[in-house]
Amino acid sequence: MRPLSCILLILLLSACFSPRGVQRAELIRADKETAQVRLTGHIMLDGACTPGPHWSLEMHTDTGWIARVPFPGAQMLCGAGSWSYRKEVFNLELGRWDAYHHPRDSGPLLPGTYRLVFMAPNGRTKRTKEFDL
């Protein structure tokens, strides 16, 4: 194995098995289009060229919480895989991601109670407080 390959493998393994995780996921505000959150901790990123946190949106139903916008099955390969943040504010486009994951005829986000979920590289998750739309 080449030295650079070894270094990348070590970085990947240390991120995957790191005990660090998402320490805080504070909801600042939310509406049908966007949510603003403040994140602290080691957070899995979406891997895009302009990276943002890897997130999911859960909706409360009669049977419990369901993933309205589930975590993507994989990360994109353009950007970093994870990053440590301290009180970093992100604006998440809820309406755009909901439209991407559901057919156009399903309409916008349904009125209800939601929460956002963020994932650390070690797979541990942190949820925001619940909010109504």
C-alpha positions as CSV (number, residue, x, y, z in Angstrom):
1,M,0.0,0.0,0.0
2,R,1.3,3.5,-0.8
3,P,2.0,5.8,2.2
4,L,-0.8,8.2,1.1
5,S,-3.3,5.3,1.0
6,C,-2.3,4.3,4.5
7,I,-2.8,7.8,5.8
8,L,-6.2,8.1,4.2
9,L,-7.2,4.7,5.6
10,I,-6.1,5.7,9.1
11,L,-8.1,8.9,8.9
12,L,-11.2,7.1,7.7
13,L,-11.0,4.5,10.4
14,S,-10.4,7.1,13.1
15,A,-13.5,9.0,12.0
16,C,-15.6,5.9,11.9
17,F,-14.7,4.7,15.3
18,S,-14.2,8.0,17.1
19,P,-16.2,8.3,20.3
20,R,-16.8,11.9,19.5
21,G,-20.3,12.7,18.2
22,V,-22.9,15.4,17.9
23,Q,-22.9,17.1,21.2
24,R,-25.7,19.7,20.6
25,A,-28.3,20.1,17.9
26,E,-30.2,23.3,18.8
27,L,-33.2,24.4,16.7
28,I,-33.2,28.1,16.2
29,R,-36.3,28.4,14.0
30,A,-38.2,26.4,11.4
31,D,-40.9,26.9,8.8
32,K,-42.1,24.8,5.8
33,E,-39.2,25.9,3.7
34,T,-36.2,26.1,6.0
35,A,-34.9,25.2,9.4
36,Q,-32.0,27.0,11.1
37,V,-29.9,24.9,13.5
38,R,-26.8,25.5,15.6
39,L,-24.6,22.4,15.7
40,T,-21.7,21.5,18.1
41,G,-19.6,18.3,17.9
42,H,-18.2,16.0,15.3
43,I,-20.8,15.7,12.5
44,M,-21.1,13.6,9.4
45,L,-21.3,15.7,6.3
46,D,-23.2,15.1,3.1
47,G,-19.9,15.0,1.1
48,A,-21.0,17.7,-1.4
49,C,-18.5,20.1,-2.8
50,T,-20.1,22.8,-0.6
51,P,-20.6,20.5,2.4
52,G,-23.4,20.6,4.9
53,P,-24.4,18.3,7.7
54,H,-25.9,14.9,6.9
55,W,-29.5,15.2,8.3
56,S,-32.9,13.5,8.4
57,L,-36.3,14.9,9.1
58,E,-38.7,12.9,11.2
59,M,-42.5,13.4,11.5
60,H,-44.6,12.3,14.4
61,T,-47.6,10.1,13.5
62,D,-50.1,8.0,15.3
63,T,-47.7,5.1,15.3
64,G,-44.6,7.0,16.4
65,W,-41.8,8.8,14.5
66,I,-41.2,8.2,10.8
67,A,-38.5,9.5,8.5
68,R,-40.2,12.0,6.3
69,V,-36.8,12.8,4.7
70,P,-34.5,9.8,5.5
71,F,-30.7,9.9,5.7
72,P,-29.2,9.5,2.2
73,G,-27.9,6.0,1.6
74,A,-24.4,7.3,0.9
75,Q,-22.3,10.4,1.0
76,M,-21.2,12.2,-2.2
77,L,-17.5,12.1,-2.8
78,C,-16.6,15.7,-3.5
79,G,-16.2,17.1,0.0
80,A,-15.1,16.1,3.4
81,G,-16.8,13.2,5.2
82,S,-17.1,14.8,8.6
83,W,-16.1,17.9,10.5
84,S,-16.0,19.3,14.0
85,Y,-18.1,22.3,14.6
86,R,-18.6,24.6,17.6
87,K,-21.9,26.5,17.6
88,E,-22.0,26.6,13.8
89,V,-25.3,27.8,12.3
90,F,-26.8,26.0,9.2
91,N,-29.8,26.8,7.1
92,L,-31.4,23.5,5.9
93,E,-33.8,23.6,2.9
94,L,-36.6,21.4,4.2
95,G,-39.0,22.1,1.4
96,R,-36.5,21.3,-1.3
97,W,-35.4,18.0,0.3
98,D,-39.0,16.9,1.0
99,A,-39.9,17.5,-2.7
100,Y,-36.8,15.5,-3.8
101,H,-37.8,12.5,-1.6
102,H,-41.6,12.6,-2.3
103,P,-43.6,12.7,-5.6
104,R,-44.8,16.2,-6.7
105,D,-48.5,15.1,-6.1
106,S,-47.8,14.4,-2.4
107,G,-47.8,18.2,-1.8
108,P,-45.5,20.2,0.6
109,L,-44.7,19.1,4.1
110,L,-47.8,18.1,5.9
111,P,-48.9,20.0,8.9
112,G,-47.6,18.2,12.0
113,T,-44.8,17.8,14.5
114,Y,-41.3,17.3,13.3
115,R,-37.7,17.0,14.5
116,L,-34.3,17.0,12.8
117,V,-31.7,14.3,13.2
118,F,-28.0,14.6,12.8
119,M,-25.4,11.8,12.6
120,A,-21.9,11.5,13.8
121,P,-19.3,9.4,11.9
122,N,-19.6,6.7,14.5
123,G,-23.4,6.3,13.7
124,R,-24.7,8.0,16.8
125,T,-27.5,10.4,16.3
126,K,-28.7,13.6,18.0
127,R,-32.2,15.0,17.6
128,T,-33.4,18.6,17.9
129,K,-36.4,19.5,20.0
130,E,-39.7,19.0,18.3
131,F,-41.3,21.7,16.2
132,D,-44.7,22.2,14.5
133,L,-45.2,23.2,10.9
